[in-house]
Amino acid sequence: MTPDDWVTMAAGDVEPGDRLRLPSGTKMTVTRIESGFLGYEQLVCFIEDSETQWLAQAMSLTSEVEASRSP
């Protein structure tokens, strides 16, 4: 898979380092993942914490997300 290949996967399959394209069209690189977000086991929060951007996106583990994974 190249960084330009976008695939649809379950949010529960996302790993740190994956690049996500959110439903809003915003792109983020996941630097960490908070599981059991807000005390809900089925909720996960993806966080990008970089010099250029801080962004967090919560979603259900079973939600579909577009992702690109570096080889």
PDB file of N, H, CA, C and O in Angstrom:
ATOM      1  N   MET A   1       0.844  -1.178   0.000  1.00  0.00           N
ATOM      2  CA  MET A   1       0.000   0.000   0.000  1.00  0.00           C
ATOM      3  C   MET A   1       0.888   1.240   0.000  1.00  0.00           C
ATOM      4  O   MET A   1       1.832   1.333   0.785  1.00  0.00           O
ATOM      5  N   THR A   2       0.588   2.182  -0.873  1.00  0.00           N
ATOM      6  H   THR A   2      -0.178   2.107  -1.511  1.00  0.00           H
ATOM      7  CA  THR A   2       1.339   3.436  -0.897  1.00  0.00           C
ATOM      8  C   THR A   2       0.563   4.485  -0.112  1.00  0.00           C
ATOM      9  O   THR A   2      -0.636   4.314   0.108  1.00  0.00           O
ATOM     10  N   PRO A   3       1.218   5.574   0.320  1.00  0.00           N
ATOM     11  CA  PRO A   3       0.517   6.614   1.077  1.00  0.00           C
ATOM     12  C   PRO A   3      -0.653   7.243   0.323  1.00  0.00           C
ATOM     13  O   PRO A   3      -1.514   7.871   0.939  1.00  0.00           O
ATOM     14  N   ASP A   4      -0.695   7.083  -1.008  1.00  0.00           N
ATOM     15  H   ASP A   4       0.005   6.573  -1.508  1.00  0.00           H
ATOM     16  CA  ASP A   4      -1.793   7.654  -1.784  1.00  0.00           C
ATOM     17  C   ASP A   4      -2.983   6.709  -1.907  1.00  0.00           C
ATOM     18  O   ASP A   4      -4.017   7.084  -2.460  1.00  0.00           O
ATOM     19  N   ASP A   5      -2.844   5.476  -1.394  1.00  0.00           N
ATOM     20  H   ASP A   5      -2.004   5.171  -0.945  1.00  0.00           H
ATOM     21  CA  ASP A   5      -3.932   4.504  -1.445  1.00  0.00           C
ATOM     22  C   ASP A   5      -4.826   4.676  -0.226  1.00  0.00           C
ATOM     23  O   ASP A   5      -4.371   4.517   0.907  1.00  0.00           O
ATOM     24  N   TRP A   6      -6.087   4.998  -0.451  1.00  0.00           N
ATOM     25  H   TRP A   6      -6.457   5.128  -1.371  1.00  0.00           H
ATOM     26  CA  TRP A   6      -7.055   5.142   0.624  1.00  0.00           C
ATOM     27  C   TRP A   6      -7.930   3.900   0.631  1.00  0.00           C
ATOM     28  O   TRP A   6      -8.446   3.486  -0.407  1.00  0.00           O
ATOM     29  N   VAL A   7      -8.091   3.313   1.799  1.00  0.00           N
ATOM     30  H   VAL A   7      -7.672   3.649   2.642  1.00  0.00           H
ATOM     31  CA  VAL A   7      -8.946   2.152   1.967  1.00  0.00           C
ATOM     32  C   VAL A   7      -9.947   2.448   3.083  1.00  0.00           C
ATOM     33  O   VAL A   7      -9.689   3.262   3.969  1.00  0.00           O
ATOM     34  N   THR A   8     -11.073   1.781   3.022  1.00  0.00           N
ATOM     35  H   THR A   8     -11.283   1.120   2.301  1.00  0.00           H
ATOM     36  CA  THR A   8     -12.065   1.913   4.076  1.00  0.00           C
ATOM     37  C   THR A   8     -11.837   0.788   5.074  1.00  0.00           C
ATOM     38  O   THR A   8     -11.725  -0.379   4.700  1.00  0.00           O
ATOM     39  N   MET A   9     -11.771   1.153   6.337  1.00  0.00           N
ATOM     40  H   MET A   9     -11.862   2.102   6.641  1.00  0.00           H
ATOM     41  CA  MET A   9     -11.583   0.157   7.395  1.00  0.00           C
ATOM     42  C   MET A   9     -12.374   0.561   8.626  1.00  0.00           C
ATOM     43  O   MET A   9     -12.817   1.704   8.748  1.00  0.00           O
ATOM     44  N   ALA A  10     -12.546  -0.379   9.527  1.00  0.00           N
ATOM     45  H   ALA A  10     -12.187  -1.307   9.428  1.00  0.00           H
ATOM     46  CA  ALA A  10     -13.208  -0.089  10.800  1.00  0.00           C
ATOM     47  C   ALA A  10     -12.280   0.766  11.654  1.00  0.00           C
ATOM     48  O   ALA A  10     -11.061   0.592  11.633  1.00  0.00           O
ATOM     49  N   ALA A  11     -12.864   1.682  12.396  1.00  0.00           N
ATOM     50  H   ALA A  11     -13.854   1.823  12.413  1.00  0.00           H
ATOM     51  CA  ALA A  11     -12.071   2.551  13.259  1.00  0.00           C
ATOM     52  C   ALA A  11     -11.219   1.740  14.231  1.00  0.00           C
ATOM     53  O   ALA A  11     -10.131   2.171  14.610  1.00  0.00           O
ATOM     54  N   GLY A  12     -11.706   0.574  14.635  1.00  0.00           N
ATOM     55  H   GLY A  12     -12.591   0.224  14.327  1.00  0.00           H
ATOM     56  CA  GLY A  12     -10.956  -0.272  15.553  1.00  0.00           C
ATOM     57  C   GLY A  12      -9.682  -0.847  14.963  1.00  0.00           C
ATOM     58  O   GLY A  12      -8.843  -1.361  15.703  1.00  0.00           O
ATOM     59  N   ASP A  13      -9.514  -0.774  13.637  1.00  0.00           N
ATOM     60  H   ASP A  13     -10.195  -0.357  13.036  1.00  0.00           H
ATOM     61  CA  ASP A  13      -8.320  -1.296  12.972  1.00  0.00           C
ATOM     62  C   ASP A  13      -7.257  -0.229  12.717  1.00  0.00           C
ATOM     63  O   ASP A  13      -6.171  -0.542  12.228  1.00  0.00           O
ATOM     64  N   VAL A  14      -7.558   1.016  13.041  1.00  0.00           N
ATOM     65  H   VAL A  14      -8.440   1.270  13.438  1.00  0.00           H
ATOM     66  CA  VAL A  14      -6.614   2.119  12.823  1.00  0.00           C
ATOM     67  C   VAL A  14      -5.461   1.998  13.821  1.00  0.00           C
ATOM     68  O   VAL A  14      -5.663   1.633  14.979  1.00  0.00           O
ATOM     69  N   GLU A  15      -4.256   2.310  13.354  1.00  0.00           N
ATOM     70  H   GLU A  15      -4.093   2.607  12.413  1.00  0.00           H
ATOM     71  CA  GLU A  15      -3.052   2.262  14.185  1.00  0.00           C
ATOM     72  C   GLU A  15      -2.361   3.627  14.167  1.00  0.00           C
ATOM     73  O   GLU A  15      -2.520   4.389  13.214  1.00  0.00           O
ATOM     74  N   PRO A  16      -1.590   3.939  15.227  1.00  0.00           N
ATOM     75  CA  PRO A  16      -0.804   5.169  15.193  1.00  0.00           C
ATOM     76  C   PRO A  16       0.077   5.184  13.940  1.00  0.00           C
ATOM     77  O   PRO A  16       0.663   4.168  13.569  1.00  0.00           O
ATOM     78  N   GLY A  17       0.158   6.335  13.304  1.00  0.00           N
ATOM     79  H   GLY A  17      -0.318   7.161  13.606  1.00  0.00           H
ATOM     80  CA  GLY A  17       0.911   6.484  12.063  1.00  0.00           C
ATOM     81  C   GLY A  17       0.021   6.465  10.835  1.00  0.00           C
ATOM     82  O   GLY A  17       0.426   6.928   9.769  1.00  0.00           O
ATOM     83  N   ASP A  18      -1.202   5.928  10.973  1.00  0.00           N
ATOM     84  H   ASP A  18      -1.531   5.552  11.839  1.00  0.00           H
ATOM     85  CA  ASP A  18      -2.134   5.932   9.846  1.00  0.00           C
ATOM     86  C   ASP A  18      -2.597   7.353   9.561  1.00  0.00           C
ATOM     87  O   ASP A  18      -2.734   8.169  10.473  1.00  0.00           O
ATOM     88  N   ARG A  19      -2.831   7.635   8.302  1.00  0.00           N
ATOM     89  H   ARG A  19      -2.719   6.973   7.562  1.00  0.00           H
ATOM     90  CA  ARG A  19      -3.380   8.922   7.881  1.00  0.00           C
ATOM     91  C   ARG A  19      -4.864   8.697   7.641  1.00  0.00           C
ATOM     92  O   ARG A  19      -5.237   7.760   6.935  1.00  0.00           O
ATOM     93  N   LEU A  20      -5.722   9.542   8.218  1.00  0.00           N
ATOM     94  H   LEU A  20      -5.419  10.303   8.791  1.00  0.00           H
ATOM     95  CA  LEU A  20      -7.166   9.417   8.074  1.00  0.00           C
ATOM     96  C   LEU A  20      -7.730  10.575   7.273  1.00  0.00           C
ATOM     97  O   LEU A  20      -7.243  11.702   7.353  1.00  0.00           O
ATOM     98  N   ARG A  21      -8.763  10.277   6.501  1.00  0.00           N
ATOM     99  H   ARG A  21      -9.158   9.361   6.436  1.00  0.00           H
ATOM    100  CA  ARG A  21      -9.545  11.319   5.833  1.00  0.00           C
ATOM    101  C   ARG A  21     -10.905  11.275   6.511  1.00  0.00           C
ATOM    102  O   ARG A  21     -11.672  10.329   6.333  1.00  0.00           O
ATOM    103  N   LEU A  22     -11.195  12.315   7.292  1.00  0.00           N
ATOM    104  H   LEU A  22     -10.572  13.084   7.436  1.00  0.00           H
ATOM    105  CA  LEU A  22     -12.430  12.375   8.065  1.00  0.00           C
ATOM    106  C   LEU A  22     -13.618  12.715   7.172  1.00  0.00           C
ATOM    107  O   LEU A  22     -13.429  13.225   6.067  1.00  0.00           O
ATOM    108  N   PRO A  23     -14.839  12.441   7.632  1.00  0.00           N
ATOM    109  CA  PRO A  23     -16.027  12.758   6.827  1.00  0.00           C
ATOM    110  C   PRO A  23     -16.089  14.223   6.381  1.00  0.00           C
ATOM    111  O   PRO A  23     -16.677  14.527   5.343  1.00  0.00           O
ATOM    112  N   SER A  24     -15.491  15.123   7.152  1.00  0.00           N
ATOM    113  H   SER A  24     -15.014  14.876   7.995  1.00  0.00           H
ATOM    114  CA  SER A  24     -15.467  16.549   6.804  1.00  0.00           C
ATOM    115  C   SER A  24     -14.488  16.840   5.669  1.00  0.00           C
ATOM    116  O   SER A  24     -14.503  17.932   5.101  1.00  0.00           O
ATOM    117  N   GLY A  25     -13.630  15.861   5.334  1.00  0.00           N
ATOM    118  H   GLY A  25     -13.618  14.973   5.795  1.00  0.00           H
ATOM    119  CA  GLY A  25     -12.592  16.065   4.318  1.00  0.00           C
ATOM    120  C   GLY A  25     -11.248  16.400   4.922  1.00  0.00           C
ATOM    121  O   GLY A  25     -10.234  16.389   4.225  1.00  0.00           O
ATOM    122  N   THR A  26     -11.225  16.700   6.214  1.00  0.00           N
ATOM    123  H   THR A  26     -12.048  16.709   6.781  1.00  0.00           H
ATOM    124  CA  THR A  26      -9.985  16.996   6.911  1.00  0.00           C
ATOM    125  C   THR A  26      -9.128  15.743   6.985  1.00  0.00           C
ATOM    126  O   THR A  26      -9.641  14.648   7.211  1.00  0.00           O
ATOM    127  N   LYS A  27      -7.830  15.900   6.796  1.00  0.00           N
ATOM    128  H   LYS A  27      -7.413  16.790   6.613  1.00  0.00           H
ATOM    129  CA  LYS A  27      -6.897  14.782   6.899  1.00  0.00           C
ATOM    130  C   LYS A  27      -6.078  14.931   8.170  1.00  0.00           C
ATOM    131  O   LYS A  27      -5.696  16.036   8.555  1.00  0.00           O
ATOM    132  N   MET A  28      -5.820  13.815   8.805  1.00  0.00           N
ATOM    133  H   MET A  28      -6.131  12.917   8.492  1.00  0.00           H
ATOM    134  CA  MET A  28      -5.018  13.835  10.024  1.00  0.00           C
ATOM    135  C   MET A  28      -4.127  12.599  10.072  1.00  0.00           C
ATOM    136  O   MET A  28      -4.471  11.548   9.530  1.00  0.00           O
ATOM    137  N   THR A  29      -2.983  12.742  10.725  1.00  0.00           N
ATOM    138  H   THR A  29      -2.703  13.595  11.165  1.00  0.00           H
ATOM    139  CA  THR A  29      -2.096  11.613  10.979  1.00  0.00           C
ATOM    140  C   THR A  29      -2.255  11.243  12.446  1.00  0.00           C
ATOM    141  O   THR A  29      -2.029  12.070  13.328  1.00  0.00           O
ATOM    142  N   VAL A  30      -2.639  10.019  12.701  1.00  0.00           N
ATOM    143  H   VAL A  30      -2.823   9.347  11.985  1.00  0.00           H
ATOM    144  CA  VAL A  30      -2.894   9.568  14.065  1.00  0.00           C
ATOM    145  C   VAL A  30      -1.568   9.383  14.794  1.00  0.00           C
ATOM    146  O   VAL A  30      -0.747   8.556  14.399  1.00  0.00           O
ATOM    147  N   THR A  31      -1.363  10.159  15.862  1.00  0.00           N
ATOM    148  H   THR A  31      -2.030  10.831  16.182  1.00  0.00           H
ATOM    149  CA  THR A  31      -0.149   9.999  16.660  1.00  0.00           C
ATOM    150  C   THR A  31      -0.431   9.190  17.918  1.00  0.00           C
ATOM    151  O   THR A  31       0.475   8.564  18.468  1.00  0.00           O
ATOM    152  N   ARG A  32      -1.686   9.198  18.379  1.00  0.00           N
ATOM    153  H   ARG A  32      -2.422   9.706  17.932  1.00  0.00           H
ATOM    154  CA  ARG A  32      -2.060   8.328  19.493  1.00  0.00           C
ATOM    155  C   ARG A  32      -3.552   8.052  19.457  1.00  0.00           C
ATOM    156  O   ARG A  32      -4.320   8.776  18.824  1.00  0.00           O
ATOM    157  N   ILE A  33      -3.945   6.998  20.144  1.00  0.00           N
ATOM    158  H   ILE A  33      -3.321   6.410  20.658  1.00  0.00           H
ATOM    159  CA  ILE A  33      -5.336   6.564  20.174  1.00  0.00           C
ATOM    160  C   ILE A  33      -5.753   6.373  21.625  1.00  0.00           C
ATOM    161  O   ILE A  33      -5.085   5.671  22.385  1.00  0.00           O
ATOM    162  N   GLU A  34      -6.852   6.997  22.002  1.00  0.00           N
ATOM    163  H   GLU A  34      -7.394   7.567  21.385  1.00  0.00           H
ATOM    164  CA  GLU A  34      -7.424   6.830  23.338  1.00  0.00           C
ATOM    165  C   GLU A  34      -8.589   5.856  23.234  1.00  0.00           C
ATOM    166  O   GLU A  34      -9.615   6.175  22.633  1.00  0.00           O
ATOM    167  N   SER A  35      -8.437   4.676  23.813  1.00  0.00           N
ATOM    168  H   SER A  35      -7.603   4.416  24.301  1.00  0.00           H
ATOM    169  CA  SER A  35      -9.504   3.674  23.806  1.00  0.00           C
ATOM    170  C   SER A  35     -10.401   3.883  25.013  1.00  0.00           C
ATOM    171  O   SER A  35      -9.979   4.457  26.018  1.00  0.00           O
ATOM    172  N   GLY A  36     -11.625   3.422  24.915  1.00  0.00           N
ATOM    173  H   GLY A  36     -11.967   2.956  24.099  1.00  0.00           H
ATOM    174  CA  GLY A  36     -12.560   3.598  26.021  1.00  0.00           C
ATOM    175  C   GLY A  36     -12.801   5.068  26.314  1.00  0.00           C
ATOM    176  O   GLY A  36     -12.905   5.473  27.472  1.00  0.00           O
ATOM    177  N   PHE A  37     -12.889   5.857  25.261  1.00  0.00           N
ATOM    178  H   PHE A  37     -12.804   5.528  24.321  1.00  0.00           H
ATOM    179  CA  PHE A  37     -12.999   7.318  25.371  1.00  0.00           C
ATOM    180  C   PHE A  37     -14.273   7.709  26.135  1.00  0.00           C
ATOM    181  O   PHE A  37     -15.349   7.168  25.886  1.00  0.00           O
ATOM    182  N   LEU A  38     -14.131   8.645  27.054  1.00  0.00           N
ATOM    183  H   LEU A  38     -13.256   9.085  27.256  1.00  0.00           H
ATOM    184  CA  LEU A  38     -15.221   9.145  27.896  1.00  0.00           C
ATOM    185  C   LEU A  38     -15.914   8.033  28.685  1.00  0.00           C
ATOM    186  O   LEU A  38     -17.078   8.160  29.064  1.00  0.00           O
ATOM    187  N   GLY A  39     -15.180   6.938  28.927  1.00  0.00           N
ATOM    188  H   GLY A  39     -14.234   6.834  28.619  1.00  0.00           H
ATOM    189  CA  GLY A  39     -15.730   5.838  29.701  1.00  0.00           C
ATOM    190  C   GLY A  39     -16.569   4.858  28.905  1.00  0.00           C
ATOM    191  O   GLY A  39     -17.144   3.934  29.480  1.00  0.00           O
ATOM    192  N   TYR A  40     -16.654   5.037  27.599  1.00  0.00           N
ATOM    193  H   TYR A  40     -16.188   5.788  27.131  1.00  0.00           H
ATOM    194  CA  TYR A  40     -17.420   4.141  26.734  1.00  0.00           C
ATOM    195  C   TYR A  40     -16.462   3.210  26.008  1.00  0.00           C
ATOM    196  O   TYR A  40     -15.634   3.658  25.216  1.00  0.00           O
ATOM    197  N   GLU A  41     -16.575   1.919  26.277  1.00  0.00           N
ATOM    198  H   GLU A  41     -17.247   1.555  26.921  1.00  0.00           H
ATOM    199  CA  GLU A  41     -15.674   0.936  25.677  1.00  0.00           C
ATOM    200  C   GLU A  41     -15.747   0.917  24.150  1.00  0.00           C
ATOM    201  O   GLU A  41     -14.755   0.580  23.503  1.00  0.00           O
ATOM    202  N   GLN A  42     -16.872   1.262  23.563  1.00  0.00           N
ATOM    203  H   GLN A  42     -17.677   1.536  24.088  1.00  0.00           H
ATOM    204  CA  GLN A  42     -17.036   1.224  22.110  1.00  0.00           C
ATOM    205  C   GLN A  42     -16.656   2.534  21.433  1.00  0.00           C
ATOM    206  O   GLN A  42     -16.868   2.696  20.231  1.00  0.00           O
ATOM    207  N   LEU A  43     -16.093   3.472  22.195  1.00  0.00           N
ATOM    208  H   LEU A  43     -15.920   3.341  23.172  1.00  0.00           H
ATOM    209  CA  LEU A  43     -15.712   4.775  21.648  1.00  0.00           C
ATOM    210  C   LEU A  43     -14.192   4.910  21.667  1.00  0.00           C
ATOM    211  O   LEU A  43     -13.539   4.571  22.654  1.00  0.00           O
ATOM    212  N   VAL A  44     -13.646   5.406  20.574  1.00  0.00           N
ATOM    213  H   VAL A  44     -14.176   5.682  19.773  1.00  0.00           H
ATOM    214  CA  VAL A  44     -12.212   5.611  20.448  1.00  0.00           C
ATOM    215  C   VAL A  44     -11.984   7.052  19.999  1.00  0.00           C
ATOM    216  O   VAL A  44     -12.817   7.624  19.297  1.00  0.00           O
ATOM    217  N   CYS A  45     -10.860   7.636  20.404  1.00  0.00           N
ATOM    218  H   CYS A  45     -10.183   7.171  20.974  1.00  0.00           H
ATOM    219  CA  CYS A  45     -10.526   8.995  19.978  1.00  0.00           C
ATOM    220  C   CYS A  45      -9.150   8.984  19.328  1.00  0.00           C
ATOM    221  O   CYS A  45      -8.158   8.589  19.941  1.00  0.00           O
ATOM    222  N   PHE A  46      -9.110   9.429  18.068  1.00  0.00           N
ATOM    223  H   PHE A  46      -9.916   9.750  17.570  1.00  0.00           H
ATOM    224  CA  PHE A  46      -7.852   9.543  17.334  1.00  0.00           C
ATOM    225  C   PHE A  46      -7.309  10.941  17.558  1.00  0.00           C
ATOM    226  O   PHE A  46      -8.048  11.923  17.484  1.00  0.00           O
ATOM    227  N   ILE A  47      -6.017  11.025  17.832  1.00  0.00           N
ATOM    228  H   ILE A  47      -5.417  10.227  17.892  1.00  0.00           H
ATOM    229  CA  ILE A  47      -5.395  12.312  18.139  1.00  0.00           C
ATOM    230  C   ILE A  47      -4.180  12.511  17.251  1.00  0.00           C
ATOM    231  O   ILE A  47      -3.344  11.619  17.104  1.00  0.00           O
ATOM    232  N   GLU A  48      -4.095  13.702  16.660  1.00  0.00           N
ATOM    233  H   GLU A  48      -4.774  14.426  16.779  1.00  0.00           H
ATOM    234  CA  GLU A  48      -2.867  14.132  15.997  1.00  0.00           C
ATOM    235  C   GLU A  48      -2.297  15.259  16.823  1.00  0.00           C
ATOM    236  O   GLU A  48      -2.947  16.284  17.028  1.00  0.00           O
ATOM    237  N   ASP A  49      -1.092  15.070  17.291  1.00  0.00           N
ATOM    238  H   ASP A  49      -0.564  14.238  17.124  1.00  0.00           H
ATOM    239  CA  ASP A  49      -0.399  16.079  18.083  1.00  0.00           C
ATOM    240  C   ASP A  49       0.963  16.293  17.428  1.00  0.00           C
ATOM    241  O   ASP A  49       1.930  15.590  17.719  1.00  0.00           O
ATOM    242  N   SER A  50       1.010  17.282  16.537  1.00  0.00           N
ATOM    243  H   SER A  50       0.224  17.853  16.301  1.00  0.00           H
ATOM    244  CA  SER A  50       2.247  17.552  15.800  1.00  0.00           C
ATOM    245  C   SER A  50       2.552  19.042  15.848  1.00  0.00           C
ATOM    246  O   SER A  50       1.767  19.825  16.384  1.00  0.00           O
ATOM    247  N   GLU A  51       3.678  19.428  15.296  1.00  0.00           N
ATOM    248  H   GLU A  51       4.316  18.793  14.861  1.00  0.00           H
ATOM    249  CA  GLU A  51       4.049  20.845  15.263  1.00  0.00           C
ATOM    250  C   GLU A  51       3.092  21.659  14.404  1.00  0.00           C
ATOM    251  O   GLU A  51       2.926  22.857  14.634  1.00  0.00           O
ATOM    252  N   THR A  52       2.467  21.038  13.428  1.00  0.00           N
ATOM    253  H   THR A  52       2.601  20.064  13.241  1.00  0.00           H
ATOM    254  CA  THR A  52       1.605  21.774  12.506  1.00  0.00           C
ATOM    255  C   THR A  52       0.126  21.705  12.854  1.00  0.00           C
ATOM    256  O   THR A  52      -0.661  22.526  12.385  1.00  0.00           O
ATOM    257  N   GLN A  53      -0.265  20.709  13.691  1.00  0.00           N
ATOM    258  H   GLN A  53       0.375  20.042  14.072  1.00  0.00           H
ATOM    259  CA  GLN A  53      -1.702  20.560  13.932  1.00  0.00           C
ATOM    260  C   GLN A  53      -1.961  19.767  15.208  1.00  0.00           C
ATOM    261  O   GLN A  53      -1.241  18.819  15.521  1.00  0.00           O
ATOM    262  N   TRP A  54      -3.001  20.170  15.939  1.00  0.00           N
ATOM    263  H   TRP A  54      -3.586  20.940  15.684  1.00  0.00           H
ATOM    264  CA  TRP A  54      -3.541  19.353  17.022  1.00  0.00           C
ATOM    265  C   TRP A  54      -4.993  19.127  16.670  1.00  0.00           C
ATOM    266  O   TRP A  54      -5.745  20.075  16.446  1.00  0.00           O
ATOM    267  N   LEU A  55      -5.381  17.875  16.624  1.00  0.00           N
ATOM    268  H   LEU A  55      -4.770  17.105  16.806  1.00  0.00           H
ATOM    269  CA  LEU A  55      -6.738  17.526  16.218  1.00  0.00           C
ATOM    270  C   LEU A  55      -7.133  16.247  16.911  1.00  0.00           C
ATOM    271  O   LEU A  55      -6.311  15.345  17.072  1.00  0.00           O
ATOM    272  N   ALA A  56      -8.388  16.158  17.326  1.00  0.00           N
ATOM    273  H   ALA A  56      -9.056  16.891  17.196  1.00  0.00           H
ATOM    274  CA  ALA A  56      -8.920  14.932  17.923  1.00  0.00           C
ATOM    275  C   ALA A  56     -10.254  14.626  17.261  1.00  0.00           C
ATOM    276  O   ALA A  56     -11.040  15.526  16.964  1.00  0.00           O
ATOM    277  N   GLN A  57     -10.494  13.334  17.034  1.00  0.00           N
ATOM    278  H   GLN A  57      -9.855  12.603  17.276  1.00  0.00           H
ATOM    279  CA  GLN A  57     -11.747  12.892  16.416  1.00  0.00           C
ATOM    280  C   GLN A  57     -12.202  11.628  17.127  1.00  0.00           C
ATOM    281  O   GLN A  57     -11.506  10.612  17.107  1.00  0.00           O
ATOM    282  N   ALA A  58     -13.362  11.690  17.749  1.00  0.00           N
ATOM    283  H   ALA A  58     -13.927  12.515  17.765  1.00  0.00           H
ATOM    284  CA  ALA A  58     -13.935  10.521  18.425  1.00  0.00           C
ATOM    285  C   ALA A  58     -14.900   9.823  17.487  1.00  0.00           C
ATOM    286  O   ALA A  58     -15.581  10.466  16.688  1.00  0.00           O
ATOM    287  N   MET A  59     -14.958   8.496  17.588  1.00  0.00           N
ATOM    288  H   MET A  59     -14.405   7.973  18.237  1.00  0.00           H
ATOM    289  CA  MET A  59     -15.925   7.722  16.814  1.00  0.00           C
ATOM    290  C   MET A  59     -16.061   6.333  17.409  1.00  0.00           C
ATOM    291  O   MET A  59     -15.247   5.898  18.223  1.00  0.00           O
ATOM    292  N   SER A  60     -17.100   5.656  16.984  1.00  0.00           N
ATOM    293  H   SER A  60     -17.762   6.009  16.322  1.00  0.00           H
ATOM    294  CA  SER A  60     -17.352   4.283  17.409  1.00  0.00           C
ATOM    295  C   SER A  60     -16.304   3.357  16.798  1.00  0.00           C
ATOM    296  O   SER A  60     -15.844   3.583  15.679  1.00  0.00           O
ATOM    297  N   LEU A  61     -15.933   2.324  17.531  1.00  0.00           N
ATOM    298  H   LEU A  61     -16.307   2.141  18.441  1.00  0.00           H
ATOM    299  CA  LEU A  61     -14.962   1.346  17.024  1.00  0.00           C
ATOM    300  C   LEU A  61     -15.417   0.692  15.725  1.00  0.00           C
ATOM    301  O   LEU A  61     -14.584   0.271  14.922  1.00  0.00           O
ATOM    302  N   THR A  62     -16.721   0.602  15.510  1.00  0.00           N
ATOM    303  H   THR A  62     -17.397   0.944  16.163  1.00  0.00           H
ATOM    304  CA  THR A  62     -17.240  -0.061  14.310  1.00  0.00           C
ATOM    305  C   THR A  62     -17.496   0.910  13.163  1.00  0.00           C
ATOM    306  O   THR A  62     -17.899   0.479  12.083  1.00  0.00           O
ATOM    307  N   SER A  63     -17.278   2.196  13.364  1.00  0.00           N
ATOM    308  H   SER A  63     -16.951   2.546  14.242  1.00  0.00           H
ATOM    309  CA  SER A  63     -17.448   3.171  12.288  1.00  0.00           C
ATOM    310  C   SER A  63     -16.449   2.917  11.185  1.00  0.00           C
ATOM    311  O   SER A  63     -15.335   2.459  11.443  1.00  0.00           O
ATOM    312  N   GLU A  64     -16.838   3.211   9.952  1.00  0.00           N
ATOM    313  H   GLU A  64     -17.743   3.583   9.743  1.00  0.00           H
ATOM    314  CA  GLU A  64     -15.905   3.098   8.829  1.00  0.00           C
ATOM    315  C   GLU A  64     -15.177   4.413   8.649  1.00  0.00           C
ATOM    316  O   GLU A  64     -15.761   5.489   8.782  1.00  0.00           O
ATOM    317  N   VAL A  65     -13.887   4.312   8.342  1.00  0.00           N
ATOM    318  H   VAL A  65     -13.412   3.439   8.234  1.00  0.00           H
ATOM    319  CA  VAL A  65     -13.050   5.493   8.145  1.00  0.00           C
ATOM    320  C   VAL A  65     -12.140   5.225   6.944  1.00  0.00           C
ATOM    321  O   VAL A  65     -11.732   4.090   6.701  1.00  0.00           O
ATOM    322  N   GLU A  66     -11.832   6.283   6.204  1.00  0.00           N
ATOM    323  H   GLU A  66     -12.163   7.206   6.402  1.00  0.00           H
ATOM    324  CA  GLU A  66     -10.881   6.161   5.099  1.00  0.00           C
ATOM    325  C   GLU A  66      -9.484   6.344   5.667  1.00  0.00           C
ATOM    326  O   GLU A  66      -9.220   7.303   6.393  1.00  0.00           O
ATOM    327  N   ALA A  67      -8.590   5.421   5.334  1.00  0.00           N
ATOM    328  H   ALA A  67      -8.804   4.642   4.744  1.00  0.00           H
ATOM    329  CA  ALA A  67      -7.244   5.461   5.904  1.00  0.00           C
ATOM    330  C   ALA A  67      -6.200   5.155   4.843  1.00  0.00           C
ATOM    331  O   ALA A  67      -6.459   4.469   3.854  1.00  0.00           O
ATOM    332  N   SER A  68      -5.018   5.689   5.086  1.00  0.00           N
ATOM    333  H   SER A  68      -4.808   6.247   5.890  1.00  0.00           H
ATOM    334  CA  SER A  68      -3.851   5.411   4.266  1.00  0.00           C
ATOM    335  C   SER A  68      -2.736   5.043   5.227  1.00  0.00           C
ATOM    336  O   SER A  68      -2.508   5.737   6.218  1.00  0.00           O
ATOM    337  N   ARG A  69      -2.051   3.968   4.940  1.00  0.00           N
ATOM    338  H   ARG A  69      -2.236   3.404   4.135  1.00  0.00           H
ATOM    339  CA  ARG A  69      -1.000   3.480   5.834  1.00  0.00           C
ATOM    340  C   ARG A  69       0.323   3.495   5.065  1.00  0.00           C
ATOM    341  O   ARG A  69       0.416   2.972   3.954  1.00  0.00           O
ATOM    342  N   SER A  70       1.327   4.094   5.667  1.00  0.00           N
ATOM    343  H   SER A  70       1.252   4.519   6.569  1.00  0.00           H
ATOM    344  CA  SER A  70       2.659   4.099   5.056  1.00  0.00           C
ATOM    345  C   SER A  70       3.234   2.696   5.082  1.00  0.00           C
ATOM    346  O   SER A  70       3.031   1.950   6.040  1.00  0.00           O
ATOM    347  N   PRO A  71       3.950   2.342   4.033  1.00  0.00           N
ATOM    348  CA  PRO A  71       4.530   0.989   3.990  1.00  0.00           C
ATOM    349  C   PRO A  71       5.610   0.801   5.032  1.00  0.00           C
ATOM    350  O   PRO A  71       6.195  -0.278   5.127  1.00  0.00           O
TER     351      PRO A  71
END
